[in-house]
Amino acid sequence: MRRPTRECALVAPMLTAREGELSPEELALLETHLAGCDGCRLRALDFRATEGIVGEALQAAAAEVDFSRFSDQVMERVAAGAVVERVAAAPAAGGERSVHPEPLDFAAASAGYARDGLRPQAVVEERTREEGRTHEGAWPRILRWARAHRAAAVAGTLAPTLAAAALIVYLATSGTAASRLGEVEVIAEGRVPTVLQTSDGPVVLLDEPSGT
Amino acid sequence: MQADDLALVSRAKSGDAEAFRALVVRHQRKVYAVALGIVKDPDLAWDVSQETFVRVHQHLDDFKGDAAFSTWTMRIAHHLAIDVLRKERAGTRDALEDVREADLEAASDGVLAAALDANPQRGVLRRELHGKITEALGRIPVAHREILVLREVEGLSYEELAKELGIPKGTVMSRLFHARKKMQALLGEYAERVGGDRDREEEAGPPARRS
């Protein structure tokens, strides 16, 4: 068998074509070449014999996998995602369930939010009481904030339904504007926190999203 | 099938969770096959497949029915799988896409065809090769796995591959050539050995061989 030529290299990629994918010129060149080249004819046979075999192998591998839990898992994740989306879209209404770094701001303080940057490893203990709320273990900075925003705290006291939604506390980072999100543990009476990792960062749900 | 998909999509868009679940069940294995072909690792392929359907659900309203639902879903799976391997891909992409004379010099030419076409038990051999193929896929560059999966699981044409991968048709052809050639080289030795054994067994038995 002769050594591959420049023309062999030119027509070789055409061996991967399916019917109708080559131009008439390419097809003519390929046929003429194959008629006179044993090496390319053998290569053509190999390509024809193995056409689709990778697809077959992967589908066969997939057929052996147990998918009995697959759709349940997808539906659970979809349901959890839907809760996060609803909360992100309406933070004031969903405040009782969520801590989200982005959509919240001080405007929500009247509904019980306190916000600033979050400090890594911060532990927030938040307890909701009928007469209001206290924050234990918070930084002096938070206390300063509370003093400076006494009106918001009073508003919370006067509006128990709003205060009941006040489970979100953002802790202050040191002086810079950059907000870093680290690990935040939220302890809330009667609620089980769930941390979801989303593309926007961790989201803490204080209720189980699907009631499990 | 396609009409059924569209009906299910329509119901899923209006909040019918069971319709969405039906779509998941219908396409889960093919999505997994695409993911597995690219990322190789079964657990990672499972995660990519899960994420694919979460994204599909998130963007269901964006699906207008211009392409088949399966094509749209496979495209999402493909992109997620590639995202997972982006670093590896950057490191292993072939600098040269051209096919040169030296690329054609391989001792196994014709061996696979002989083993698969001429062997009376080629169906058995083909199935045996499946296990070797998933193993061999892990030994070729990501760009080659990617194009093979898109071609053979999703069934994309040259034109669709060019569009999906953002490369010219000529590059599609040469990359596909390199990908399939590498797979053949990896499988050739196995096929030659198994095929040869089978031939000898056939010769020793009743005259069942084809002329």
Interface residues (C-beta under 8 A of the other chain):
Chain A: R3 P4 T5 R6 C8 A9 L10 A12 P13 M14 L15 T16 A17 R18 E21 G39 L42 R43 L45 D46 F47 R48 A49 T50 G52 I53 V54 G55 E56 A57 L58 Q59 A60 A61 A62 A63 V65 F67 F70 S71 Q73 V74 M75 R77 V78 G81
Chain B: A17 F20 R21 V24 V25 Q28 R29 K30 Y32 A33 V34 L36 G37 P42 W46 S49 Q50 F53 V54 H57 Q58 D98 V99 R100 E101 A102 D103 L104 E105 S108 D109 G110 V111 L112 A113 A114 A115 L116 D117 R126 R127 L129 H130 G131 I133 T134 L137 L148 V149 R151 E152 V153 G155 S157 Y158 E159 G170 M173 S174 L176 F177 R180 M183 Q184 L187
